[in-house]
Amino acid sequence: MKKDYSQSACQVRVRVWPLYGAAFAMAISLNVLWTAMPFIIRNIGGTEEHVGYTWAANMLGYMLCLLFAAAMLGHLNARRATRAATAAMFLATVVMMVVVRHVLASPDAHRELGNAVLIWTIIAAGILAGSAMSLFWPFLMAWVSADYEGIVLNRRLGTYNGMWSAAAILGPSVSGALVESSTLSPISVGAGGLALCFVLLCLARDECAGTAASLGTLDAPQVSLDESVLLRFKWMARIALFCSWACLGVSRTQFALLFTDLGFSKTQFGIMITIFGVCNFLVLTGAGRLGFWHFKLAFLLGAQLILAVPLFLMIFGRTLWFFVPAFMIMGFAFGFAYSSHLYYGACGSRKRSIRMAIHEVTLSLGVVVGSGAGGYLSGNVGDYWPYWFALIVTGVGLAAQMVLWIALTKQDGQNIR
C-alpha cells in the first residue's frame, strides 16, 4: 500500500512548529542576556578580564558537558532533556538576577561594586547555564532533523536556522535599549524567554522525540555520497565554524567595551549586533533553501578569507562607517560557516545527536578561545590585541584548510592507485 507522503508531511509541519518556537524563544533569551552581559559586568564593577571570562566560562561549561552528553546521554528522551535544560538555565538566570539586584539595591552599593565574590557568582551561574544548555541545542537539532536527508534535510535545517537567527536579529537591539536604561532588565527578559521556551517544549508532540532522534535507522530516501569528499568538507567547515565563533567571541565581549569607550552608546552596540544578525539570518535562510553551494570548495575558502576583513575594520576604524560594514561582513561569513558545518555534519549520519553535539562543541570552543583570550589580552596587553589575535586564528585556520584539502586529496589519489 502506497504511503501518503503529502499528508504525513503536513502532519509533521503541524507537530514541529513548537520546536521552531522553542528555538526562537531560547535564542531571544540568550541574545538579550549575553549582548548585555559585558555592560552588566562593568556596571557591577567588573574588569575587562571578567567580561571575557564570563562568556568563556559559560561556553566552557557547555563544551565540557557536551562531550559527556555525546558520549553517555545519546539515549535520552529529547523532550525531557530539553525541558530539564531549560529549567536549569532559568534557575541560573534567576541567580544572576538576585546577585545584580543585591549589588545595585544595597545601601552600601559603592562597597559592593567590584566585589569579586559576587562577580564570580555570576560567572559560576553562567557555567551552570552553559552546562545545562548541553542538553538543549544538540537534542533539539536532532529532534528537528530526525529521519531526513538531502534537500529535505537542508530545508528543515534552514527553517530551524531561520528561527533562531531571526531571534538573533531582535534580541540584541532590545538588549541594547534595555541595558541603557536598566542593568537588571535584560536578565529579567532573558528569564522570561526561558519560561516561554519551556512552555513551547511542553506543547511539542513530534513523534521523533522518544529516542532523541539519534539511535534508529533513517526512514528517508538515501542520498549517494562520496565519503572521502564529505570528510574533506566536513573538516574544512569545522575549521571555519571554530574561527567564526572565535571572532564572534572577541566582537561580542571586548568590542562592546571598546565601542562605548569610543563614545558610542550601548543601544548603538545592540543595533550593530542586530545588523550582524540580519546578515546572518539572510545567509542561513538562503543556504537552507538553495543547494548550489554544496561541496563547492571556493565558498568555504572564501568565507574563511572574508572573516579577516571585519577584524581589520575594528582595528583601524573609529566611526560607524567602519563598524557597520564590519558587522555586516562578519554576519555573512559567520552564517555560511554555520550552515556549512551543520549540513556537512548531519549529511549521511545515523546518530544525529552526536553530530549536533560535535557541532556545538566546535563553536563553543571557538567562543572559549576568542572570549577568554580576548579578555586576558585586553586586560593585560592592550585594547586592540584581541582583534590581532583573532586575525592570527583566522589566518592559521585558512592555512589549515588548504593543507587539509591537499593532504586528503593526495591520500584519496593514492588509495585509488
C-alpha positions in Angstrom: 0.0 0.0 0.0 1.4 3.4 -1.0 2.1 5.8 1.8 0.5 9.3 1.6 3.7 11.4 2.0 1.9 14.8 1.4 -0.5 14.1 4.3 2.4 12.9 6.5 4.5 16.0 5.7 1.6 18.2 6.6 1.2 16.5 10.0 4.9 16.8 10.7 4.8 20.5 10.0 2.0 20.9 12.5 3.8 19.0 15.1 7.2 20.6 14.6 6.2 24.3 15.0 6.6 24.3 18.8 10.2 23.1 18.3 10.9 26.0 16.0 9.2 28.3 18.5 11.3 26.9 21.3 14.5 27.6 19.3 13.3 31.2 18.7 12.5 31.7 22.4 15.8 30.3 23.6 17.7 32.4 21.1 15.9 35.5 22.2 16.8 34.8 25.8 20.5 34.1 25.1 20.9 37.1 22.8 19.2 39.6 25.2 21.2 38.3 28.1 24.7 37.9 26.5 24.6 41.1 24.4 24.0 43.0 27.7 26.4 40.9 29.8 29.6 43.0 29.1 27.8 46.1 30.3 26.2 44.3 33.3 29.6 43.1 34.5 31.1 46.5 34.1 28.1 48.1 35.9 28.7 46.0 39.0 32.4 46.8 39.0 33.9 44.0 36.8 37.0 44.4 34.7 37.7 43.6 31.0 39.1 40.2 32.1 35.8 39.5 34.0 33.9 40.4 30.9 35.9 38.0 28.7 35.9 35.2 31.3 32.1 35.3 31.8 31.1 34.2 28.3 34.2 32.0 28.1 33.3 30.2 31.3 29.7 29.8 30.1 30.8 28.2 26.9 33.5 26.1 28.6 30.8 24.6 30.8 28.7 24.0 27.7 31.6 22.4 25.8 32.7 20.0 28.6 29.2 18.8 29.3 28.5 18.4 25.6 31.4 15.9 25.5 29.8 14.0 28.3 26.3 14.2 26.8 27.5 13.0 23.4 29.3 10.0 24.9 26.9 9.0 27.6 23.4 10.6 27.1 22.6 9.9 23.5 19.8 7.6 24.6 17.9 10.3 26.5 14.3 11.4 25.5 14.7 14.7 23.7 11.6 16.2 25.2 12.7 15.5 28.8 16.3 16.5 28.1 15.4 19.9 26.6 12.8 20.7 29.3 15.4 19.9 32.1 18.0 22.0 30.4 15.6 25.0 30.1 14.6 24.7 33.8 18.2 24.7 34.9 19.1 27.6 32.7 16.1 29.5 34.2 17.4 28.8 37.7 20.9 30.1 36.8 19.4 33.3 35.3 17.4 33.9 38.5 20.7 33.6 40.5 22.2 36.3 38.2 19.2 38.5 38.7 19.4 38.2 42.5 23.2 39.0 42.6 22.8 42.1 40.3 19.8 43.3 42.3 21.8 42.9 45.5 24.7 44.9 44.2 22.6 47.7 42.8 20.0 48.0 45.6 22.4 47.6 48.5 22.6 50.6 50.9 26.4 50.2 50.6 26.4 49.8 46.8 29.7 51.6 46.5 31.3 48.8 48.6 29.6 46.0 46.7 30.8 47.3 43.3 33.8 45.2 42.2 33.1 42.5 44.8 35.0 39.6 43.4 32.7 37.0 45.2 29.6 38.4 43.6 31.1 38.8 40.2 32.4 35.2 40.3 29.0 34.1 41.5 27.6 35.4 38.2 30.4 33.6 36.3 29.5 30.4 38.2 25.8 30.8 37.3 26.9 31.2 33.7 28.8 27.9 33.9 25.7 26.2 35.3 23.6 27.7 32.4 26.2 26.6 29.8 26.4 23.1 31.3 22.6 22.7 31.2 22.5 24.1 27.6 24.4 20.9 26.5 21.1 19.1 26.9 19.2 21.6 24.8 20.7 22.5 21.4 22.0 19.1 20.3 18.9 17.3 21.3 16.6 20.0 19.8 18.6 19.9 16.5 18.5 16.1 16.4 14.8 16.2 17.1 14.1 18.7 14.3 16.3 16.9 11.7 15.3 13.3 12.6 14.7 10.9 9.6 15.5 13.5 6.9 18.3 13.5 4.3 19.3 15.5 1.2 17.3 18.5 0.1 14.6 17.9 2.7 17.2 17.8 5.5 18.7 21.1 4.1 15.3 22.8 4.1 14.3 21.6 7.6 17.6 22.8 9.0 17.2 26.0 7.0 13.8 26.7 8.7 15.3 25.9 12.1 18.3 28.2 11.4 15.9 30.9 10.3 14.0 30.8 13.6 17.0 31.1 15.9 18.8 33.6 13.7 15.6 35.7 13.5 15.7 35.9 17.3 19.4 37.0 16.9 18.1 40.0 14.9 15.5 41.1 17.5 17.4 40.2 20.7 20.5 42.4 20.5 18.6 45.6 19.7 16.2 45.0 22.5 19.1 44.2 24.8 21.0 47.4 24.0 18.0 49.5 24.7 17.2 47.7 27.9 20.7 47.8 29.4 20.9 51.5 28.5 18.1 52.2 31.0 18.4 49.4 33.5 21.1 46.9 34.3 18.6 44.4 35.7 16.0 44.4 32.9 18.0 42.3 30.3 18.3 39.5 32.8 14.6 39.6 33.6 13.7 39.4 29.9 16.2 36.6 29.5 14.4 34.7 32.2 11.1 35.3 30.5 12.3 33.9 27.3 13.4 30.7 29.0 9.9 30.4 30.6 8.3 30.7 27.2 10.7 28.2 25.7 9.7 25.7 28.5 6.0 26.1 27.7 6.6 25.5 23.9 8.6 22.4 24.7 5.6 21.1 26.7 3.4 21.7 23.6 5.7 19.8 21.2 4.4 16.4 20.2 6.8 15.4 17.4 6.8 11.5 17.3 10.6 11.5 16.9 11.2 12.8 20.4 11.2 9.3 22.1 14.8 8.4 21.3 16.4 11.8 20.8 16.2 11.0 17.0 19.6 9.5 17.2 19.6 5.8 17.6 17.5 4.3 14.9 18.0 3.9 11.1 16.9 6.7 8.9 13.4 6.4 7.4 14.3 8.6 4.5 15.5 8.3 0.9 19.2 7.6 1.0 21.5 10.0 -0.8 24.6 8.8 -2.6 27.6 10.5 -1.0 31.3 10.3 -1.7 32.6 9.7 1.8 36.1 11.0 1.1 34.8 14.3 -0.3 32.3 14.6 2.6 35.2 14.1 5.0 37.2 16.9 3.5 34.3 19.4 3.5 33.2 18.3 7.0 36.7 19.1 8.5 37.1 22.3 6.5 33.7 23.5 7.6 34.7 22.6 11.2 37.7 24.9 11.0 35.6 27.7 9.6 33.0 27.3 12.3 35.7 27.4 15.0 37.3 30.5 13.6 34.0 32.4 13.0 32.9 31.8 16.7 36.4 32.9 17.9 35.9 36.1 16.0 32.4 36.5 17.5 33.7 35.8 21.0 36.0 38.8 20.6 33.5 41.1 19.0 30.6 40.4 21.4 32.7 40.9 24.6 35.8 43.2 24.2 34.5 45.2 21.2 31.4 46.0 23.3 33.6 47.9 25.8 35.8 49.4 23.1 32.8 50.6 21.2 31.3 52.5 24.2 34.8 53.8 25.1 35.0 55.4 21.7 31.9 57.4 22.6 29.1 55.3 21.1 26.1 54.1 23.2 25.0 50.7 24.4 21.9 51.0 22.2 24.1 51.6 19.2 26.1 48.5 20.0 22.8 46.5 20.2 21.9 47.8 16.8 25.3 46.7 15.5 24.7 43.2 16.7 21.2 43.3 15.1 22.9 44.2 11.8 25.1 41.2 12.2 22.0 39.1 13.0 20.2 40.3 9.9 23.1 39.3 7.6 23.4 36.0 9.4 19.7 35.3 9.0 19.8 36.1 5.3 22.6 33.6 4.7 21.2 30.9 7.0 17.8 31.1 5.4 19.2 31.3 1.8 21.6 28.4 2.4 18.8 26.4 3.8 16.7 26.9 0.7 19.4 26.6 -2.0 21.9 23.8 -2.6 24.2 25.3 -5.2 26.9 25.8 -2.6 27.1 22.1 -1.6 30.6 20.6 -2.0 32.0 23.8 -3.6 35.5 24.5 -2.3 35.5 28.2 -3.2 32.7 29.0 -0.9 34.3 27.6 2.2 37.7 29.2 1.5 36.0 32.5 0.6 34.1 32.6 3.8 37.3 32.0 5.8 39.2 34.7 3.9 36.3 37.2 4.3 36.4 36.8 8.2 39.6 38.8 8.3 38.0 41.9 6.8 35.8 42.9 9.8 38.7 42.4 12.2 40.8 44.9 10.2 37.9 47.3 10.2 37.6 47.0 14.0 41.3 47.7 14.5 41.6 50.7 12.2 38.0 52.1 12.4 36.9 54.9 14.5 33.5 55.7 13.1 30.2 53.8 12.3 31.2 53.9 8.6 33.8 51.3 9.5 31.9 49.3 12.2 28.6 48.8 10.3 30.3 47.1 7.3 32.4 45.1 9.7 29.4 43.5 11.4 27.6 43.1 8.1 30.6 41.2 6.6 31.1 39.1 9.7 27.4 38.2 9.6 27.6 36.9 6.1 30.8 34.8 6.7 29.5 33.6 10.0 26.2 32.4 8.6 27.8 30.5 5.8 30.3 28.8 8.2 27.5 27.8 10.5 25.2 26.4 7.7 28.1 24.5 6.1 29.1 22.7 9.2 25.6 21.9 10.2 24.8 20.5 6.8 28.0 18.5 6.2 28.0 17.3 9.8 24.4 15.9 9.5 24.8 14.6 6.0 24.7 10.8 5.9 24.8 10.5 9.7 22.6 8.0 11.5 23.4 9.4 15.0 22.3 12.9 14.6 22.5 14.0 18.3 26.2 13.1 18.4 26.8 15.1 15.2 25.0 18.0 16.6 27.0 17.7 19.8 30.2 17.9 17.8 28.8 21.0 16.0 28.1 22.7 19.4 31.5 21.6 20.9 33.3 23.2 18.0 31.5 26.6 18.2 31.7 26.7 22.0 35.5 26.0 21.8 35.7 29.0 19.4 34.0 31.2 22.0 36.1 29.9 24.9 39.3 30.8 22.9 38.1 34.1 21.5 36.3 35.5 24.6 38.8 34.1 27.1 42.0 35.1 25.3 40.4 38.4 24.3 39.6 39.3 27.9 43.1 38.4 29.0 44.9 40.3 26.2 42.7 43.4 26.6 43.3 43.5 30.3 47.0 42.7 30.3 48.4 43.7 26.9 46.3 46.3 25.1 42.8 47.2 23.8 43.4 46.1 20.2 45.3 42.9 20.8 42.1 40.7 20.9 41.5 41.6 17.3 45.1 40.9 16.2 44.8 37.5 18.0 41.5 36.7 16.1 43.3 37.6 12.8 46.0 35.2 13.6 43.5 32.4 14.4 41.7 33.1 11.1 44.9 33.0 9.1 46.0 29.8 10.7 42.6 28.3 10.0 42.8 29.2 6.3 46.2 27.6 6.1 44.9 24.5 7.9 42.0 24.2 5.5 44.3 24.3 2.4 46.7 21.8 3.9 43.8 19.5 4.9 42.4 19.6 1.4 45.7 18.9 -0.3 46.6 16.1 2.1 43.3 14.3 1.9 43.0 14.7 -1.8 46.5 13.2 -2.3 45.6 10.4 0.1 42.5 9.6 -2.0 44.6 9.5 -5.1 47.0 7.0 -3.6 44.1 4.8 -2.4 42.7 4.7 -5.9 46.0 3.7 -7.4 
